[in-house]
Amino acid sequence: MTRINLKATIVFMGKLAERLADEKRTGVYRTEVTEALEEAAGIVGLPIVRVDLRDSSADRLLADCAQAAVARPLAGWDAVAAALADPAWTPPPGRVLLIEGFEELLDDGAGSLEPLVAALDSAAAQHRLRGERFFAVFLDPGRRVALDPLYDRRRLASTTVPAHAVEDQGGDT
C-alpha cells in the first residue's frame, strides 16, 4: 500500500497559494512542473496566460513574445515591458505568465533569453510598486534558467506525493 501525506500536500499547496497572493512576491521565477502552479493560481483567482516559444528563434523572439503575451506587434523589448506592466493588461487580481518551450533558444546561444527576462523583470517591478500581483514563470524542468524557483517541490518530496502522481501497482506492498 502506498501512503500519501495529504495534509503535507495541502499545506504545500497553501504555501504556494500564499506566495501567489502576496504582491510583494511579484517577480520572475522558474518552475519544474505546472500542476501545483495551476492549482494554486486557481485558489487565489489568478488567470494563467501561456506563452509557447517552441517554434520561436532568437531573431523572432521579440515578435513571438509580443504576439503571445499582448496579441499585438511591439517595437522593442521596452515596449513589451511597458505593455506587460500596463494595469489594463493585468487587471485585478493579477496574472501569471507561464513561458514554456524555450529550451531550443537556450541551445542557440548564451543570452538569448536575457532581453525577455529583463523585460519581464521590468514589468514585475512596476506591478510590485503599484501593489499588484504579476508572476512570470518559466516552465524549466531541467533547471537551466538562472532564476529563483517559485517554489521547491523537492523540499517536501520525501513526505509529499500528490494523489494523482501515485500509480497503483496492485497488490499490498
C-alpha positions in Angstrom: 0.0 0.0 0.0 1.3 3.4 -0.9 0.9 6.1 1.7 0.2 9.7 0.7 0.7 12.5 3.1 -2.3 14.6 2.0 -2.0 17.0 4.9 1.5 17.9 3.8 0.3 18.2 0.2 -2.5 20.6 1.3 0.0 22.6 3.4 2.4 22.8 0.5 -0.4 24.0 -1.9 -1.4 26.5 0.7 2.1 27.9 0.9 2.3 28.3 -2.9 -1.2 29.9 -2.9 0.0 32.3 -0.1 3.0 33.2 -2.2 0.9 33.9 -5.3 -1.5 36.0 -3.1 1.4 38.2 -1.9 2.0 41.1 -4.2 5.5 41.6 -2.6 6.5 38.3 -4.2 5.6 39.6 -7.7 8.5 38.6 -10.0 10.1 36.3 -12.5 10.7 32.7 -11.5 11.1 29.2 -12.8 9.2 26.0 -12.0 9.8 22.4 -12.8 6.1 21.4 -13.2 2.9 23.3 -13.7 0.3 21.2 -11.8 0.8 22.9 -8.4 1.1 26.3 -10.0 -2.2 25.8 -11.9 -4.0 24.7 -8.8 -2.6 27.4 -6.5 -3.3 30.1 -9.2 -6.9 28.8 -9.3 -7.2 29.0 -5.5 -6.2 32.7 -5.4 -8.0 33.6 -8.7 -5.0 34.4 -10.9 -5.5 33.6 -14.6 -2.6 31.9 -16.4 -1.5 33.2 -19.8 0.6 30.7 -21.6 3.4 31.8 -23.9 4.7 28.9 -26.0 8.0 29.6 -27.6 8.5 26.1 -29.1 8.6 27.4 -32.7 10.5 30.6 -31.9 14.1 31.5 -32.7 16.4 34.2 -31.4 15.6 36.5 -34.3 11.8 36.1 -33.8 11.7 36.0 -30.0 10.6 39.7 -29.6 7.7 39.3 -32.2 6.6 35.9 -30.8 6.6 37.1 -27.2 4.7 40.3 -28.1 2.1 38.3 -30.1 1.7 35.6 -27.5 1.5 37.9 -24.4 -0.3 41.0 -25.6 -1.6 39.9 -29.0 -0.1 42.8 -31.0 3.3 43.6 -32.5 5.6 45.8 -30.4 8.6 47.9 -31.4 11.1 46.6 -28.9 11.7 45.0 -25.5 11.0 48.2 -23.7 7.5 48.2 -25.4 7.0 44.6 -24.3 7.9 45.5 -20.7 5.5 48.6 -20.8 2.7 46.5 -22.3 3.1 43.8 -19.6 3.3 46.4 -16.9 0.1 48.2 -18.1 -2.6 47.7 -15.5 -5.1 47.3 -18.3 -3.3 44.1 -19.3 -3.1 42.8 -15.8 -6.4 43.7 -14.1 -7.0 42.7 -10.5 -6.5 40.2 -9.0 -3.3 39.9 -11.2 -1.9 37.4 -13.6 0.6 34.5 -14.1 2.5 34.5 -17.4 3.7 30.9 -18.0 6.6 30.7 -20.5 7.3 27.3 -22.0 9.0 25.7 -24.9 12.1 27.9 -24.8 14.8 25.2 -24.5 15.9 25.5 -28.1 16.5 29.2 -27.6 18.9 28.3 -24.8 20.7 25.9 -27.1 21.0 28.6 -29.7 23.4 30.6 -27.5 24.0 32.1 -24.2 22.0 35.2 -23.5 19.2 34.6 -26.0 16.6 34.9 -23.2 18.2 37.8 -21.5 16.1 40.5 -23.2 12.9 38.7 -22.4 13.9 38.2 -18.7 14.9 41.8 -18.4 11.5 42.9 -19.9 9.7 40.6 -17.5 11.7 41.9 -14.5 10.9 45.5 -15.5 7.2 44.7 -15.8 7.2 42.8 -12.5 8.9 45.8 -10.8 6.2 48.2 -12.0 3.5 45.8 -10.7 5.2 45.4 -7.4 5.5 49.2 -7.0 1.7 49.5 -7.5 0.9 46.6 -5.2 -0.2 44.3 -8.0 0.4 40.6 -8.5 2.3 39.6 -11.6 4.2 36.4 -11.9 6.3 35.4 -14.9 7.2 31.8 -14.6 9.4 29.7 -16.9 8.5 26.0 -17.1 12.0 24.7 -16.7 12.1 21.0 -15.7 15.9 20.9 -16.4 16.6 23.9 -14.2 18.5 25.6 -16.9 17.3 29.1 -16.5 19.2 31.1 -13.8 16.1 32.2 -11.9 14.9 31.5 -8.4 12.3 28.8 -8.2 8.7 29.9 -7.5 8.6 27.0 -5.0 10.8 24.0 -4.4 8.6 20.9 -4.9 11.5 18.7 -4.0 11.7 20.2 -0.5 8.7 18.2 0.6 9.2 15.3 -1.9 10.1 12.8 0.8 6.8 13.4 2.6 4.5 14.7 -0.1 3.3 12.8 -3.1 0.3 14.3 -5.0 -2.5 11.8 -5.1 -2.7 11.9 -9.0 1.0 11.1 -9.2 0.7 7.7 -7.5 0.3 4.7 -9.8 -1.4 1.8 -8.2 0.7 -1.2 -9.0 -1.8 -3.6 -7.4 -1.2 -6.0 -4.5 -0.3 -5.0 -1.0 3.1 -3.5 -0.6 
